[in-house]
Amino acid sequence: MSHSPTIGSDSGPVEVVLDGMAIGRGIAIGPLYRHDAESLSVPEYKIASGRISAERQRFSDAVERASHQVAELKEKARLLGGSAGEELGYLLDAYRHMLHGSRLVRGVRTRIETDRINAEAALQQEINTIVHSFEAMEDAYLAARVTDIRDVGRRLLRNLTSETPYRPFSSLPKGAVILADELTPADTALLDPKHVAGVATVLGGAESHTAIMARSLGFPAVLGVADLMKAARPGAIAIVDGGQGRVIIDPTPETIVLYRRKRAEFLRARRSLSRLRDVPAVTRDGAQLLLQANIELPTEVDTALAAGAEGIGLFRSEFLFMNRDDVPGEDEQVAMMRGVVERMGGRPVTIRTLDVGGDKLARGLGITPGPNPALGLRAVRLSLARPELLDIQLAAILRVSLIGPVRILVPMVASADEIRAVKAALLRARDTLLARGIDLPNELPPLGVMIEVPAAAVAADALAWHADFFSIGTNDLVQYTLAIDRGDEAVAALYNPLHPAVLRMIRMTADAAQQARIPVGVCGEIAGDPRFTALLMGLGIRDLSMSSSNIPVVKQRIRGLAVVDATRMARLVLKQTDPVQIARLLDKT
């Protein structure tokens, strides 16, 4: 990311402009609050054999206090309400699990006894060992857990050293712009949306805890900003432009005037877009598109409806399996799904079957990541390898299909055999439920294939014989087609949805669906980017599912387009071999 001092003068601070990853739209202007992770000095000394029991008890007391502290944070998280509070609650539950019988706690107790060292030193050594082993695995999910382990460790160290309780943001000015190396879930639980205008951090990616919270709470946010803390001068004014991915520290008066104008324009545009909620997504030549929402949690339904979503195009079911040591039963899954289907009031809900593995591990499943988790036992492969998981989930979906229209979406399908196996499991689940005397609709819910690996796109015509619909997951389709991990900063710039190979796969999938007369939609990030709307329409896509906040702006774009023009442009794009030229064509539309 760039770091570029710009306007300045000899008499005052120099305006500094920093670029990073745009996470939350909007513009924040306010007093800079520098959030520095506190440093604790860790004493190390030998203890007498007669003191081992007392030292272990001292550590147990620190663990108990930390558990109470995390419980209090969870209560604060509930006050946030909506998806932000619920998501944060799950993350803090993970912290509590780390404080009870985890490898960290067991390891510290063992070190106290075997090495005869004090609890602080044993804790620091155990943290270092775990962090080193996780980092050596080169797994994105485990690398993210390193932050959690360090945060829990710092909390325990504070309790052991009896230092003054750490209270971040206790002196936060109203409208503050928070700058930090990183924000942990425990830090985020203490953020008051009434006082925070925006957030910027050195660390964190699009799926980090900070990004999730920023999107849920509506903060303008920029992450991955190199040299941020070097320029973060306490008492300065800071600007966070979450749309452009820019942070400005010590802005000149002219810059402040410019960004106040931009912020006013953004707020006016948002109010204007809100008026489109009940307006259909119809093109100038009369074609209607279906705009749906992607959701992670049941609490996001209200946000989706407020944005004008015509359905849930992707309901990720993974959250039920995360941060727990067991597997949710059929009744628990039914209760969760029922709430979503009922609140959608007859609008369709597409439920994706369990998609864990790769960068998402569920502790209760006992999955051990392989040497290359992204290509290993995950998604539909895991469901078919663990049929008891799939049977329970399909049974739950069938039961809620009596309440309202639902569809079943199967992730990471690469062959017709896989979708046939899932369809056979669905029939078995139906027969089992009927034998139990449970009422079901006369027809099974539509069973769809998520097109997100190149094999599925190339063989889309074969898959179409066995699927009731297609949903193109462009995030993974781009990643697998280009062999690029977008979470890897060294190659992230090469991640490009406009690569000709990716566009041709989308076209192949759309053509196969049209020939088989089954619906086809897009549920990846590009569905919510108005820059891609005309191209997707021209490729034959009529169903777009996206983050709720993007629905109004995409709808506005659709209403200004004509299908005939979009089709002409798409044909021209497919003849190109240079992604740069393709981007220019899109920008002219």
N, C-alpha and C positions, 0 to 999 in steps of 0.2 A: 504494500500500500504506500501511497506517496506521502511525503512530509514536506510541505513547502511554505516557508515563511513568505508572506506577501507584503502588503502595505504596512508602512511603519514610519516613525519619525525619530529624531534624536532625542526628543523631549519626553517620550513615553514608551510604553510597551509596544512591541511589534506584533501586528496581527499575524496569527499562525493558522494556516489552513491544512487540515489533515483529512485524508480519504480512507474509507473503510468499507465494510459490507452494509448495505442498506437493509434494515430489518423492519422498522416500523414507520409507516408514512407519517408525514406531518413535520412541523418545524417547531422547535423549542428554543426560546431565548430566555436566559435567566442567569442568576448568580452561580458560579461554578462551585460545586461541592466535591472536594477531592476525597475519595474513599480509599484509604490505604489499609491493606491487610496488616493487622498488628503483628509485631514481632515479639516473641516470648523467648527469654533466655531459659535454656533447659539445663539444669544442674545434673551432674552425674557423679555418683559416689557408690562405694561398696557398702553393703549392710551386713550386720552380723546375722548368723544363722537363726538366732533367737528372735530376730525382727522380721523374718520373712512373712509370717502370718499377719502381723500388723500392717506391713507394707502392702500386702495383697488386699487387706481390708480397706486401706486408704484409697487404693485404686478403685475398689468396688464402690466406695462412697462417691468418688468422682464420677463414676459411670452412672450411678443412680441420680445424682444431681443433673448430669447432662441429659438424661432421659426426661426428667421433669421439665428442663428448659426447652427441649424440643417439643414436648407436649404443649407447653405454653405458646410456642411459635405456631403450632398447628391451630390453636384456638384463634390466634391473630389472623392466620391465613383464611379461616372460615369467614372472617369479617370482610374479606375482599369480595366474596360472592362470585357467582358465575364460574366460567371455566378456569379463570386464573386461580381462584381459591381452591377449586377441586384438584387441579393439576399440581399446585404447590403442596397440597395435602398429601398426595401420593409420593412426592419427592421427600417430604419430611418423614413419612412412614419408613422410607428406605433408611433414613438416618437412625430412626429408632431401632430398626432391625440390626444395624451395625453396632448398636450398643448392647445387644443381648445375644451372647453366645456366638458372636461372629469370630472369624479368623483373627481379626484385630484384637478383640478382647481376650480371646484364649491365648494368643501369642504373647501379649504383655504379661499375663499371669504366669506363663511358663518361664519367660525371661527373668522375672523377679525371683523365681524359685531356683532356676538352674544357674543363672549368672550372678545371683545375689547382688543385684543392682537396684537402685531406687526406681520408683514407678515412672517418674518423668523420663528418665533415660531409657527404660524398657519400652515405653510408649513411642519415643522418637525413633528408636532402632527398628521397632516393628513396622511403623509407618514407612520408613525408608525402604525396608525389605519388600513390603507389599507394592509400593509404588514402583520400585525397580522391576519387579516381576511383571506387573501389568504393562508397563511401558515396553518391556521386551517383547510382548505378544504382538505389538503393532496392530491392535484392534481398536477401531474407532470407539466402540461402545465402552470397552474397558478403559481406554484413555480418558473418556469423560468421567468415569467413576473415580479416577485419581483425585479429581477436585473434591469429590464428596468425602473421600477418606481423609484428605488433609484437613478439611473443614471440621469433621468430627474430631480429629486429633487435636486441632487447636482448641476446641471447646473443652476437651478433657484436660489439656495442659493448663488452661486457665483455671479450671477447678482445682487441679492438683497444686498449683503454685499460689492459690488463694489471692490472685491479683484482683484488682477492682473489676467488677463485672463489666464485660465488654458490651457497650450499647451503641452500635453504629446508628447514624442518622438521628441521634437524640437532639442535635442542634441544627437540624435541617431547615434552611430558610424556605419560605413559600416560593414556589416556582423554580426550585433548584434544578440545575442540570448536573447529574451525578456522573463523574468520571472515575473509572476504576480499572485496575488490572483485570479483575473479574468480579462478578457478583455470584455468591453461592445462593442456593435455595433458602438457606436460613437468613441471609441478608435480605433477599427479596421479600420474605414474609414481613419484614419490618418497614417496607416502603409504603408510604401513604400516598395514594394517587392524588390527594388534594394538595400535596406539597411538592410532588415531583413533576417536572415539566418534560424531562427527557433523560436519556441514558446513553453513555458511550463507554466501551471497554476495549482493552487491548486484546483480550482473549475472547473466544466464543465464536461459534459458527451459527448457521441458519437453524440448526436443530438443537442448540444448546439450551440449558435452563433459562438463561437470560433472554434469549430470543423468544422462547415460548411465553415467558411472562410479559415481555414487552408487547407482543402481539395481543395477548389476552387482555392486558390492562390498557392498551391503546397508546402506549408511550411512543413518541418518535425515538428511534434507537439506531445507533451505528456501532457495529462490532468489528473486531479484527483491525483496530486502528494502531498501527505501529507508532512508537514514540509518543503516544498520547500522554503518558504520565510525566514525561520530561517537560512537556509544555504546559501541564496543568498547574497553573499558578493560583494558589488560594486567594480569594477576593476578586478574581477576574470575572468578566462576563463571558459566557460560552453560548454558542449556537450549535444545535444539532439538527441537521437536515436529513431526516430519515428517508426521504424519497431519493435523494441524490447520493446518500452515503458519505456525507461530509460533516466535519466538525471544525468550527472556527473558534479560536480562543483569542481573547482581547480584540474583538472586532472594532474596526474604526466606526465612527458615527455614521459614515455613509453606508457601511455594510449593515449596520443595525437597521437603518431606515429601509434598505433594500429587503432584508429578510422579514421585517415587520410587514412590508407590503406583500411579500410572498406568503406569509402565514395568513394574512387576511384573505388573500385569493384562495388559498387552500381551504379555509373554513367556509368561504362562500360557495366554493365548488362542491364541498361535501354536503352542505345544506341543500344545494340544488339537486345533487344526485339522489338525496333521500326522497325527493318527490317522485322518483321513478319506481319506487317500490312496487306499486300495484299496476304499473304500465307493462304491457307484454313486450318481450324481446323480439320485435318484428322488423325486418329489413325494409328498405324503401320500396322494394319490389314485392313485398308481401310474404316473404319466407319467415316462418317462426322458428326460433331456436329455444331449446330448453336449458335454462340456467339453474344449476343446482349447487349445493354447498358440500364441501368436504368438512367433516367434523372428527375430532379426536375423542370428545367427551360428550355425554348426554346433555350437560349444561349448556352446550353451544347451540342447541336447537333454537332457543329464543333469539339469539343473535342472527342465526340464519333466516328465520322468519322475518325479523325486522329489516333485513337487507333485501327481502323479496325473493328468497330462494323458492323455487317451485318443487323442490324435493331435496333429499339427501343423496347425492350421487356417489358418495364414498363415506361410509361410517367405519372407521378403523376400530376393530374390536380388541386390539392388543392391550389397552389400558387395564382391562379386567385381569390380565395375567401378570402385570408388572408389580414389583415391590411386594411380593408375597411368597410364602413358602409352600403354598398349596395351589391347587387348580380349582377355578370356580366351577361349581356344579351346574346342572341344567336349570334348576329353579332360579339361581342367582343370575344366570345369563338371561333368562326369560324376563326377570324383573327389570334388568337394565334395558333390554331392547324394547320392552313394552312401553316404558316411559317415553322413549323416542318416537315410536310409531304412533302412539296416542297423541302426543303433542303436535305431530305433523299433520294431524287432522285429515287423513285421506290422501295426502301427497306421498309419492313413492319414496321408499327408504332402501337404499342399496347397502347391504351389510357385507363387508369383506371378511372372509374367513381368516382365521389366525395367521398373521404374517410376522412371525418372530424368527430369530436366527439372524445371521449377518451382524448388523450393528444394534440389533434389539434382542436382548436376552431376557427370558423370564426365569427367575430363580427357581420357581416351583416346578418347572419342567425338567430341571436337571440337565440342561443342554451344556455340553462342553464345546466351545468354539473350535473348529478345525483350523488347519493351516491357512485357509483362505475362506473366512466365514461368508463373504458375499457370494461365493460360488458353492457353498456347502449345503448342509441340511437345514433348510429354511422354507418358510411359506408352505406351498402345497406339498412339497417334498416331506416336510416334517409332519403335516397333517396325515399323509398317507402312511408314513412310517409309524405314527402313533394314532391308529384309527380310533382309539377310545376318545381322544380329544376332538376329532372331527365328528364322531357320532353324537357327542353331547352338544356340540355347537350347532350342528344341523337340526337336531331335535328342538333346540331352543328357538331357532329361526322359524321352523315349521309351526311351532306353537303360537308365535306372535304374528304369523301370516294370517291368522284368523281375525286379527284386530284391524289390520290395514294392509295396503299393498307393499310388499317387500320383494327385493331381488337379492340373490346370492352371488357374490363376486369372488372368484377364486384367483389368488395372486400367484405370479411367477410360473404360470403354466408354460410348458415348452413342447408338449406333445399331446396328441389326441388321447393317448392311453390315460393320461392324468385326469383329463376332464371326464372321461368315461368312468374312471374309478370313483370320482367324486359323485357323479350322477348315480352310480350303483349304491354308494353310501347313503345318498339322499332317499332313494327308494327304500332301503332297509330301515332308515330312521322313520319314514312314514309308516311302514308296516308295523314297526314296534310301537309307535304311538297309538295307532288305531287299535292294536291288540290290548293296549292299556286303557282303552275306552276314551281317549282324548279326541275331541272334535277337531277336524282339520278342514280347510277349504277343499273343494272338489279337484282343483288344479294345483299342481306343485308350483312354488315360486319360480320365476325365471332364473336360470342358472347361467351366469356369464363368465367369460374369460378375461382376465386382466392381461393385456398385451404389453409386456414390459421387458421381454428378452427377445433378441433378434430372431431366434428360432420360431417364436410364436408369430412374429410379423411375417416371416418368409413362408410359414405354413398356415397362414390365416385362412386360406381357402379350405384346408382340411379341418381346421378347428371349427370353422363355421357350421359344419355338418352336425356338430355335437353341442354347440353353444346357442343360447337364446339371445345373447347380446355380447358385444365387445366393449371394453373400456380401456383406453390406451393410457397407460401410466408412463408419461413421457420422462419423468425424473430418472427412473431406472433404465428406460429404453435408451436414453442418450448415454447414460453411464456405461451400459453394457455394449452398446454399439461402438462407441469410441474407445472403450477400454480405459476409461478415465474415472478416477475417484474424485468427485467434486469436493469431497472433504479434505483432500490433500492439497495444501496450499501450493505445492510445487507444480501441480498440473491443473489446478482448478480453472485457470484462465483458458484452458483448451476445451473446457466443457461448453459445448455450443449446440443448442437445439436447432440451429439453422444449417448444420452440416448436411450436405445433400443426401448422405446415406440415411440420416434420421428422417428427413422429409419423405424420402422414397418409401421407407418402412411404414410411415403413417399413411401414405397414399395406398400402399399395397393392402394394408389392413382395412381401410375404408372401402376400397374396391371389392374386397372379398366379402365384407359385410353387406354391401349393397347387392351383390350378385346373389347372396343367400337370403336377402330380404330380412336381415336382422338389424336392430339398432346398433349404432356405434357412437361412442362419445370419447372425450378426453378428460382425464381427471388429474393430470400433472400440473406443474407450475405454470406452463405456458397457457393453460386454459384461462387463467386469471389475469393474463397480461394482455391489455388491449392492443399492443403492438402486433400480436399474433392472430388476432381475431379474424381479420379478413382472409389470411392465409388458410386457417383451419376451415373456415366456411368454404373457401374455394376448393379445398381437398375433400369436401363432402361431409364434414362434421356438422351435426346439428344439435349436439348435446354436449354442454360444457359444464364441468363441475370444478369448483374452486373454493378458496377461502372466502368466507361470507363477505368480508370487507371489499372484495374485488367485484362482487356482483353488480353494483350500480354502475361502475365505470365501464365494465364490459358491455352492459346493457346499452349504455349511452352510445358506445362505439357501434354496436350492431344496428341501432336505429338510424345511424348515418350512412350505412353501407347498402349496396345492392348485390345480390348473389351473382348476377351476371358479370359485374365488374370483378368481384372476388375470384370467380372461376377463371376469368381471363388472366388475372394476375398470377394465380396459382400455377396455371399451365406454363407461364413464362418463367416462374421461379424454378419449376422442376427441370427446365432445360439448362439451368445454370450449374456450374461446377465450383464456383467460388463463393463461400459463405459471406464474404464482404459484399459482393455484388448482390447477393440475396437480401442482405440487410438493407442495402440502399433501395431496392425495389419495395421492400416492406415500408420503409420510411416515407416513400412517395405516395403510398396508398391513402 
